[in-house]
């Protein structure tokens, strides 16, 4: 069934961009013509009718956000995935893989544009598919399925044990690794060869030179790496090759130096079936750094054990240690906490980087809105009481704690700390880093700290009932106590203290305030662009489009400055609980978490974590997707004008 010219023009018009520039018009016309071919084929095959397509296009024209016409057809149940796959498999579309992935809804236009920019700016030439997978825009399996339909090639799962050894011996493992192909089987003089990238002409020609007539097929990179690794292991065993000590030391040093340079908080060294995967946690998200041969796992683990003074002979039990690393290139000193964890593939190692020369943020720089900051200052200015900073691991509690300590430090104040370990060095403060090996334990230090005539006591973390009781008792004797706590939100800190058998009346008498926090990635300022949330996203927040009128939602497109993630740096989302009389009564009466939160919101102006995050998204500091990813949702958030008033935020 062929559409007439008017229908064709309508298809192209509705799939175009709004107000494209002159330079973009030619590319848009080509893409729209190609994508329009998909819908003409769907009508030709009788999958959809022209009337159904027109109805879907009318619905599509009224939607905002990254919704494609094909997704609208699926949502309207006019087409399903099976019908689409069979149509794609039966017709070789003259459509670029990026445009097809966008239309299928696997990636968005902005993600495709970010990947293309990365491909152009990258120092190492990579295919678009490699960039999409490395950037976590799409799973490799999903990309290969679409490529299989588009190219009309079979997608095969390969295992080294099931391959033809005679075929494999016709070329060395390095040749397969270089040209990214593996011979699978031979039939009637033709060799079936799987490629990780069958569009690479050089690789196809290399396979043809090696085997003559070939039948190309697709395979995943994971399968390919496993086979090549097995072949290289066999070759290495035959030659007796082992990594030398010098190369291992160099790899460890370069990993730590590269991690420091990229502002990494954690290094993950993970043994897998066929490789050693190295990942860095940057801005709170794990990103792929590099892969090493699986043979490097034991020597790297041994080297790190030597550096951290762990037991090098023990490989059956979990261990921990600490490394003081001097960066010879920058002259900086890094304190690294090391954890060795025994897995089925070997020892996984995680290194937490603690910069001993880190800059303490000024209190006003931690990211609180003006009115919340004023309330926080009032809380820590009280003469005595317990002030808690809560949140999960890696939520920035220590940074907020040190900012508060730095605010309190002056010539008339004695501040003593007990920490594990000391993460920031501050002049004028007596800081103690515990060391259980010499019996300088947490408990021992807490017993002595009150004898130091302190005005302010800083306890790195409340770990158990003993440390909680010490905080309470120190507060009752007229001290100001600051500490961190692992709880989900501010109300949870009070409940957990009760679960530690601290009497409610003691909590009500001593706890002055609780700050709960999370870290959100900031939208990259170099590639930020305005973003209109989809109605479904606003519905998840409990808002309608009219509720967010005037908001400045932003999204990073992705550039070299932010490693094509769209985010650069982090900021805090906070929840400040101030214990006024109404909240203290609720604690004394052992009210539920819901009741305490409701009383706090009504009487002391508590703004929840999700509400603070929404205001940071509304003002363009972070994205709405970061709010969904990072913040707990408790109850329906209040209207934006009310939150603006409570926080003193400016839109």
N, C-alpha and C positions, 0 to 999 in steps of 0.2 A: 504494500500500500504506500503510494507516494504522496507526500504532502505538496500542496501548491506553494507558489512563491510567497504568498502572504504569510502562510504558516511558518515557512522556513525563516523568513525575516523576523517573525515574532520570537521564534526559538533563539535566534542569535541575539536579539535585542535583550531578552530577559536574562541571558547568561552573561551579558557584558558587564563591565565595571561602570560605576557612576562617574561621569565627568572625567574620562581618561585624558591624559596629556597627549600631545601630538605624537610624541615618540612612542607611546604605548599603543596607539590605535592599530598599527599594523600587526603587532604581536597579538593583540586581543582578537583581531579579526581572524587571524590564522587559527588561534586556539578555539575560538567559538565555532568556527567552521568544522574543526575536527571533533569537538565535543558534540556538536549538533548531529554529526554522523551517527553517534551512538544512539540518540533518540530516534533517528529515522530508521535505523536497523531494528530497534525494539518494536516500532510500529509495523515495519515490513514483516517481521516474524509473527505478528499478531499478539505479542506480549501485552501491549497497551494499545488503546485506540486514540485517534486524534483528539476526541472529546476529553478523554481522561488526561491526556497531556496538557490540553488547554486549561482544564480545571486545576491541575497541579501547578501550572505556571502562574495562575492567578493567586493561588495560596502562597507560592514562593515569593511573588512580588511584594507581599505584605509583611514578610518576615524580615527580622534584623539578625545580624550575627553571621556566623560562618555555616550556613545551612545550604546545601546544594539542592538542585532540582531533583536529583536522583534520590536523595534522602527524603524529600517531600513525597515522592512516589511510594517509597517504602513505608513511610509513616501513614499514608492514606491507604495502605494495603492494596495498592494497585499493581505492585510487583514484589517478588520476594527474592532472596539471595540465590536460590537454586535456579530460578528463571534467568537471572542476570548472568550467573556463571556459565550456564549452557549457551547463552547467546554470545558471550565473549569468546568462549572456546570454539564456537562454530564460525566466527568471523574474525579475521585479522584486521583490527582497526589501525588505521594510520594515525595513531594518537600517541603523543609522548607519555612516558610513564608517569611523570610528575602531574600532568593534567588529568590523567586517568585516576591516579590516587586521590586527587582533590575531589573529583566528581563522585568517586565511590565513597567519600567521606572518611577515608583513612587518615588524611592529613588536611590541614586548612591551607588556604591561599597564602597566608602570612608565613606559615611554616615552610611551604614550598619556596617562597621568595627568600626566606632566611637561608635555606639550604643552598639555593642557587648562588646567593651572595658569598656564602662560605666556600663554595666550589671555586668561584672566581678569585677570591682573595687568599685561598689556602696556599701555603708554600709547597705542599705535597699534592700532586694531582690525584684526585679521587673521583669516582663515579658518583652520580647523584644518589644512587641507591646506597652506597657506602656511607655517605654523609647523613642520609636520613636515618640509617640504622645506628650509626655512632652517636648521633645527636638525640637518640631515643624518640624520634618523631614517629617511628613505626617499628613493629616487630619484624625480624627478618623473615619469619615464616609467612606472615601476611604479605610482605613485599614479593616473595618468591611465588606465592599463589597467583598474585595479579600478573607478574611477569610471565608465568606459565600460560595463563589465558591469553595474554597479549601476543606472545611470541609463538604460541602453538607448540611449545616444547614440553616434554614430560618433566615432572618434578620428582626426583628420585632420592630416597634415603639410602646412604651408603655406609657399610661397615667393613673394616679392613679384613675381618675374618671371612667375609663372603666374596671378596674380590678375587680375580684371576691372577695368581702369582706370576704366571708366565708373562702376562701383559704388563704387570707392574715392573718387571725386571728390564723392560725395553727402554727405560729412562731412569735416571737417578732421582732421588727424592727432592733434591734441590731444584731440578728442572720442573717438577710438578708444582713445587712451592712458588717458583718464579712466575710461572704462567697460569697458575690457579686452575688446573684441570687434573682429572684422574680417569684413567681407563677403567671401564666397568665390565664390559663383556664384548665378545666378538661373535658375529653371526653373518654367514654368507659373505665373508670377506670385508665386512664393515664393522668398525669398532665403535661401540657406544661410549662416548666420553662425556662426563659430567663437568660443567663449568660453574664457577661461582659468578662469573659475568660473561654470558655467551655473546654479549654485544661488543666485547673487546676483540677487535680484528686481529691484533698481534697474537693473542692467546689462541684463537681459533687456528690461525696459520701455523703456530708452533705445534698444535696437536695434529694438524694435517701432515706436517713434515715428519712427525714421529710415527704416525699410524696409517697414513694414507687416507683412504675414504673413512669418514667418521659420521656418526649419528649424534648430534649434540643433544644434551639434556641439562637440566638444572639441578644443583644441590645446594644445601645450606653451607655457610662458612664454618659453622660449628662441626658438621660432619667432615668437611674437607680438612679442617685443622687436625681433627682427631686422626684421620688416616695418615696425613703427612707426618704428624708427630710420631706415630707408630713406626713409619718407615724410617724416619731420622733416628729414632731410638735404636732400631736394629742396626743401622749403619754406624752409629756412635759406639755401640757395644762391640761391634766387630773391630773398630779401630782403637778401642780403649780410651776414648776421649772423656775427660772430666773437667769441670770448671776449675780454674786455678784460684788461689787465694787472692791474688792481686785484683783479678776481675771482679770477684765478689765484693771486696772492700770498695772498689770504685762504684759498683752498682748501688750499694747501700748509701754511700755518701751522696751520689748524684740524686737518688730518690728523695733524700731528706732536703737537699738544697733546692730541688725543683718544687717540692711541696711548700717550702718556706716562701719561695718566689711567687707562687700562685695563691698565697694566703689560704693554704689548706689547713683544716683543723685536724684531720685524721688521715692516715695512710692505711689502706687495707691491702694486705698481701695474702691472696687467697689461692690455695692449690685446688685445681679442678682435674677432671679426668685426663685432659690432654694438654693443659697449659697452666701457667702460673699467672693469674690475673692481678693486675695492680690498679687500684682505684683510689682516687682522692675525693675527700668530702670538702667541697667548696660551696660556701654560702648555704651550708646545711644539706646539700644534695650530693649523693655519690655520683661521680663521673668517671668514665673509663680513662685511664692514663696510658697504659701500655700492657702488652702481654709478653711474658718471658717463657722460655722452654721449661717444661715441667721439671727437668733435671736441676734447675736452679733453686728449687724449693728448699731442700735440706741444707745446702751451703749458706743460703741467705738467712735461714732460721738460726743456724749455728753462729753466724757472724753477729746477729742481733742479740743472741744469748750471751756471747762474750762481752759485748758492749754494755749490756744491762745487768751483768753479773748473775745471770740465771744459770741453772744446772744444764750444761751443754749435753750431758749424757742422757738426760731424761727426755723421752719423746712420747711417753704414754700418759702423762698427766699434764693438766693445765698449769701454766706458770705466769708470773708477772715480774716486772722489773722497771728500772728507770735508767735513762741515758741522759747525760749532759753532753750535748753535741756542740762543738765549736765550728761554725761555718768559716772556713779559711778564706772564702771569697768575699764575704761581707763583714766578717769580724763579729757577727752576732752570736749570741749564746741561746741555744734552745734546750728546754727541759722536755724530754719525751717520756711519757708513760707507755710502757710496752706490755701487751697482753698476748700470751701464746695459748692458742685454743686447739686442742686435738680434734681433728675431723677424720672422716673415712679416707680422704685423699692426702692427708698429711697435716702439718701444723699451720693453722691460719694465724697470721700475726697482724695485730692492729696497733699502730703507734699514734698516740694523741700528742699533738704539738702544743707546747706551752711556752710562749715567748716571755722569758724572764725580764726583757726590757720593754714589754708592751706598754703602750701609753694608756693611762687611766683616763676614761672619759669624764669630762665635766658633767655634773649632775643634769644640767639643762640639755646635754647632748645625747642622752640615752634614748630619747624618742617619745617622751610623754607629751600629750597635749597640755596647753597652759594651765587649765584649772586643775587637772590631775596632778601636775607637777607642784602646784602651790599646796595641794593637800598632802602630797608626799613629803614636802619640806616640813610642813607643820607636824607631820607624824614623827619624823626622825629628829626634830628639835625638842621633843619632850625630854624631861630630865632623866626618866627611868622607864623601863618597860622593854618588852621583847618585840622586835621588828623582824619579820620573816620574809624572805624572798623565795618564792616557790616556783616549781616548773620541772619538766623532765630533764634528762641529761642533754646538754648542748643547747639549752634554751636561753643562755646569756645571764644566768643568775649571778655568777661570780662577777661579771662586768658591772652589773647594777649594784651589787654589794660593795665593790671597791669604790664605785662612784660615790656612794653614800658615805663610806668611810673617809674618802678624800675630802668630802664636803664638811665632815665633822672635825677633821684634824686642824688643830691650832695650838699655840704655845701654852694655853691654859688647860689642855685636855690630855689625859693619859689613855692611850688606846693600846690594847694588847690582843693579839690574835693567836688562834690555834688552827692550823690549816694542814691539809694533806693533798697536794703540797702547796707551798707559797707560789702563787701564779703571777702576782704583780709585786714588785718591790717599791715600797713607799717610804720616803724619808720621814723620820720623826715618829714612826710606829714600831712597836716591839712585835715582830712577826716570828712565829715559831712554826717550823715545818717538822711534822712528827716523823720518827724513824723507829719502827717496831724492832728492828734488828738490835738496837742498843737500849731497848725497853723504854724509849721515849714514845709512849703510846698516847692515844687520844685521851684515854681515861686518866692517865698519870698527869698529862699536861693540864687537863681541866681542873684537877684537884689543886694545882699550884697557881693557876692563873688568877684566882681571887685574892691571892696573897701579894699580888703585884701592885696593889693600890690603884686599880684601874677605874677610870670614869666610863669607858666604853670597852666592852668585851666583844670580840668578833670570833665566832665559831664557824669554821668553814662549812660544816654541814651537821645537821641533827641526824644522827644515824640510828639511835636506839633510845630506850627509855632512860638510860643513864645521862646521855647528853641532853635530852629534853628536860629532865629534872634539874640538871645543872643550870640550864638557861633560866628556868623558872625561879630557882633559888637565888641566883645572882640578881635577877630583877627585883625580887622581894627585899634584897639587902641594899637597894638603891642604885643599882647599876643599869646602864643602858646596854642591851644585848642585841647584836645583829647576827643573823645566821641564815643559811639556806636550807631548803626542805624539798623533798621530792613528792609533790602532789599535783593533781590535775589542775586545780584552781585554788582561789584564795579560801573559799569555804571548806574545801577538802583538807586544808592545813589544820583547821580547828577540829575537824572530825578525826583526823589521824592522831592528833595529840590525845584526844579522849581515848582512842583505841590503844594508845601507849600507856593507859592507866593513869594519865594526868587528870586530876579532879577538875570538873567543869568550873568550879568556883576559882581554882588557881589560874585557869586559862583566862577567865573573865577579868581577873584581877591584874594580870601581868601582860598579856598580849595587847600591844597598842595598835598594831596594824600588820596587814599581810599584803604583799605585792606578788601576784601571779603573773607570769609572763611567758611569751613564746617569741621566736624570731621569725620574721617574714622577709623574704627576698624583695629587694627594692627593684622597681622597674628601671632598666638601664636608661640613663638620661640621654645617651648618644643615639638611641634608636627608638625612643618612646613615641608612640602614636596613640591617638584617641581610640577608644574601644566602646562599642555599644553592647552591653550584656544582652544575651538572649533572654526572652521571657521565662524560660525554664530555669535559668540561673537566678534570676530575681525571685522566682517562686521558691527556690530552695532557701533563700534568705528570708522569705516572708514579706517581700515587697512586690509592688506592681510598678510598671514603667513610670506612672505618674508620681510615685513616691520618691523616685531618684532624679526628678527633674532638676537640672542645673549641676548635676554631679560631673566630676572630671575623671571618669574611668580611663585608665591608660593600660597599654600593653606594649611590651618590648618586641620589636620586629626581629631582632637578632643581628648582631654585628661582631666584628673582630674584637672590639673592646670588651664585650661581655661573653666571649667564647661562643657566640651565636645561641645563647640561652634566653636572651631577652631580659636578663636580670644581672644586676651588679651591686654587690654589697647587701647588707641586711639592716633591718631596723626592728625595734621591739614592739610587740603588742602587749598591753598591760591591763591588769585588773587590780584596783586598789581597794582593799577592805579596811575601813576605819571602824574600830570597835567603840561605837557610842553606847549610851545606856540601853537603848532598845535592842541592839545586837548582843550586848552582854547578858541581858535578861533572857534572850532566846537561847544563848549557850547554856546558861544556868538551868533552864528548863528542858535542855536536851531536845531542842526542836530539830526537825529534819533539815537536810541540806537545802531543799526547795524553800522551806519556810524562812531559814536564815537569809538566803539570797533575796527573797522577796522583801523581807524587812529592811535589809541593807539598801536595796534599790529605792525603797520608799522613804527611808529616814536619813540615809547618809549619802545618797547620790551615787551608789555603786554603778559603775559601767563595766559590763562583762567583757571578757576577752574577745568574743565574737563581735560585740558592738564596737570596741576600739579598733578591731581589724577592719570592720566595714567602713569606719570613718577614714582610715588610712587608705583604703581602696577608693573611696568617694573623692578624696583629695588628690588622687593620682600618685601616691607614694608607693603603693604596691598594687598588685592585680587582684581581681576578684577570685581568680583561681588559687592564688596563694592563701587567701582567707579560707577557702574550702579545704585546702590541703593540710593546713597547719593548726587550725583553731577548733576547739571543742564547741559544739552548738548546744546550748541549754536554753530552751524557751525561745519565744519569738522576740526578735530585737525590736526596740522602740523606734518610733519615727525618726528620720534623720534630723529634722529641725530640733527635736528634743535632745538628741545626742550632741548636736552642735552646741546647744546651750550648756549642757552639762560639762563638756570638755573644753569649751572655749575655742573650738576649731573654726578655721576660716575656709570657706569653699572658694 
